[in-house]
Amino acid sequence: MTTNNRYNAYRFGLKAEKIAAWYLRCKGYRIVAERHRNLQGEIDLLALRGNTLAVIEVKARKTMAACSEAVTPFKQQKIARAVQGVLTGSSKITGLGDAASRNIRFDVVCIVPWQWPHHIKDAWRM
């Protein structure tokens, strides 16, 4: 992959995260963190709706099938470690409150060009 292709893929991913955040806000979620990084890893979006903390992985691919296959078990473990960092308080997020007392759900938002985003609730469990 050339440098230009990497840059375009990076920009496509950033746009996908913005689209996913907008889409979730329209569905009644409150985004409390975007691209949150801590020592354990990175979380694309953290969103609240009611008493549920949704940990959202955004995948942007050319097809919906490619999106749904993109969150591998290894990636799921990395995200879970990053969430543990949030829950243990090693990284403070304004507006999150007591995260440990909330229901935690792992979701995926698939972004495909010229299609509506597809939100997969409770995509996996830890």
N, C-alpha and C positions, 0 to 999 in steps of 0.2 A: 504494500500500500504506500503510495507516495505521500509526501508531506501535505500536498494540496487536498488529496482525498481524505486524509486524517482530519484536517481542519474542517472540511465540509461535513464529515460525519460528526465531529464534535459540535458544530453549529446546529446540525439537524437534531442532535440529542438535547441541546439546550432549548431549542424551540419546542421540542416535544414535551419537556418538563413544564414549560410555561403553558402550553395548551392543556396539559393534564391538570395543572393547578386551576386554571380557569374553569375547566369542565367540572372539577370536583366542587368548586365554589358554587357553581350553578346548581349542583345537586344538594347543597346545604352543608357542605363540609367547611370547617374553618382551618385554613392552612396555618400551622404554627411554626413550621421550619421547611425550608427548601435547601436541598443540597447540603444537608447537615453532615459534618465530618467530626469524628472524634478519633481517639487513638485506636479504637477497635474497628473502624470502618466508616462507610458512608451510607446515608439514607437519602433517597431522592426527595421524598416528601413525607412529612408527618402531618396528619390532619385529624381534627377532632369533629365528632358528630355525636351529640348526646354524651354518654359515658364511654364511648368507644374511641380508642386511639388507633387510627389506621396508619400502618407503616406501608408506604406505597412505593413500589418499584416501577419506574416508567421505562417501557421498552418501545423503541421506535425502529420499525423494520419495514421492508417493502411489502410484506404480506402479513395477514393476521396469524397464519399458521406459524410463521417464523417468530413472531412476537411471543406466542404462547409457549414455544419451546425454548426461549432464550433465558428463562430463569432456571438455571441448573441447581441441583442440590448444593453444590459448592457455593454458588452465589447466595442461596438461601441461608446457609450457615454464616457467611460473611455479614449479611444483613442482620441476622439474629444476634451476632456478637456486638454489632453497632448499637442495637436496641438495648442490649444489656448495659452498655456504657451510659445510655440515656437513663435507664431505670436506676442504676446505682448512684446516679447523681454526679458522675465524673464530668458531665457536660450539662450545663444549665441551659434550658430553653425557656424564654419568656413566654408566658401564656399557657404553658403546659400543665402547671400545677403539680399535683401528686400523681405522676404517671403510673406508679406501681398499683394504685387503687383502681385503675381503669381497665376495661376489657381491651385486650390488644389483639388486633387482627392484621394479618399480612395480605395486602392486596397488590394487584398488578393493573396498571393502566397501559393498554396497547395503543400505540399511535401509528397509523398507516396513512400515507399521503392520500388525500382526497376521500377519506372516510371519517365518520364520526369516531371519537375515541371509544374504546371498549374497556369497561371497568370490570375486572374479575375480583369480586369480593371473596375474602377468605381463600385465597389461592393456595395457600399451604399453611401447615401448623408446625409449631416447634414444641 
